[in-house]
Amino acid sequence: MEKFMGILLGTLKLFYPLLIASFTLFIYALIKRSWILMLISTILLYPNAWYLSGTPRFPWAIVIPLFQVILAILFYFKKKYHVKLIES
């Protein structure tokens, strides 16, 4: 896992592009209330959070993607419940 993250963030220099893409997709997912986009944002943010959690200043950074997963679950159930109410 460390070797893969080293290639992804170090060799390919994708730290900032992944961070910007994840943040942009997070804002768009909040506006659209889309659980799928929120999960994609989580996947894009995970390498950065994993990398930052290894530093002494940001050991809590690994829980940020968990927050996005919880939001995705809430969006999913809200959408499912909303559709059920419309059909009734």
C-alpha positions as CSV (number, residue, x, y, z in Angstrom):
1,M,0.0,0.0,0.0
2,E,2.8,2.4,0.9
3,K,4.5,1.7,-2.5
4,F,1.3,2.4,-4.4
5,M,0.7,5.6,-2.5
6,G,4.4,6.6,-3.1
7,I,3.9,6.2,-6.8
8,L,0.6,7.9,-6.8
9,L,1.5,10.9,-4.7
10,G,5.3,11.1,-5.2
11,T,6.3,9.9,-8.6
12,L,3.1,11.0,-10.5
13,K,2.7,14.2,-8.3
14,L,-1.0,13.8,-7.9
15,F,-1.3,15.2,-4.4
16,Y,-2.8,18.6,-5.4
17,P,-4.8,17.5,-8.4
18,L,-6.5,14.8,-6.3
19,L,-7.1,17.3,-3.5
20,I,-8.6,19.9,-5.9
21,A,-10.7,17.3,-7.8
22,S,-12.0,15.8,-4.5
23,F,-12.9,19.2,-3.1
24,T,-14.7,20.3,-6.3
25,L,-16.6,17.0,-6.5
26,F,-17.5,17.3,-2.8
27,I,-19.1,20.7,-3.3
28,Y,-20.9,19.6,-6.4
29,A,-22.2,16.4,-4.6
30,L,-23.4,18.6,-1.8
31,I,-25.3,20.8,-4.2
32,K,-26.8,17.9,-6.1
33,R,-27.2,15.7,-3.0
34,S,-25.7,12.8,-4.9
35,W,-24.4,9.9,-2.9
36,I,-22.5,8.5,-5.9
37,L,-20.6,11.7,-6.5
38,M,-19.9,11.8,-2.7
39,L,-18.4,8.3,-2.8
40,I,-16.2,9.2,-5.8
41,S,-15.0,12.3,-3.9
42,T,-14.2,10.0,-1.0
43,I,-12.1,7.7,-3.2
44,L,-10.2,10.7,-4.6
45,L,-9.5,12.1,-1.1
46,Y,-8.4,8.9,0.5
47,P,-4.8,8.9,-0.7
48,N,-4.3,12.4,0.5
49,A,-5.9,11.7,3.9
50,W,-3.8,8.5,4.3
51,Y,-0.6,10.4,3.5
52,L,-1.5,13.3,5.9
53,S,-2.4,11.0,8.7
54,G,1.1,9.7,8.8
55,T,2.4,13.2,9.9
56,P,2.4,14.1,13.6
57,R,0.4,17.3,13.0
58,F,-2.5,15.7,11.3
59,P,-3.1,12.2,12.7
60,W,-6.9,12.8,12.5
61,A,-6.9,13.4,8.7
62,I,-7.8,9.7,8.1
63,V,-11.3,10.3,9.5
64,I,-12.2,12.9,6.8
65,P,-13.2,10.3,4.2
66,L,-15.3,8.6,6.8
67,F,-17.3,11.9,7.2
68,Q,-17.9,11.8,3.4
69,V,-19.0,8.2,3.5
70,I,-21.6,9.1,6.3
71,L,-22.9,11.9,4.1
72,A,-23.2,9.5,1.1
73,I,-25.2,7.1,3.3
74,L,-27.5,9.9,4.4
75,F,-28.0,11.1,0.9
76,Y,-28.8,7.6,-0.3
77,F,-31.4,6.9,2.4
78,K,-32.9,10.4,2.0
79,K,-33.3,9.9,-1.7
80,K,-34.7,6.4,-1.2
81,Y,-37.2,7.7,1.4
82,H,-38.2,10.7,-0.7
83,V,-38.9,8.5,-3.8
84,K,-41.0,6.2,-1.5
85,L,-43.1,9.1,-0.3
86,I,-43.7,10.3,-3.9
87,E,-44.9,6.9,-5.0
88,S,-47.4,6.6,-2.1
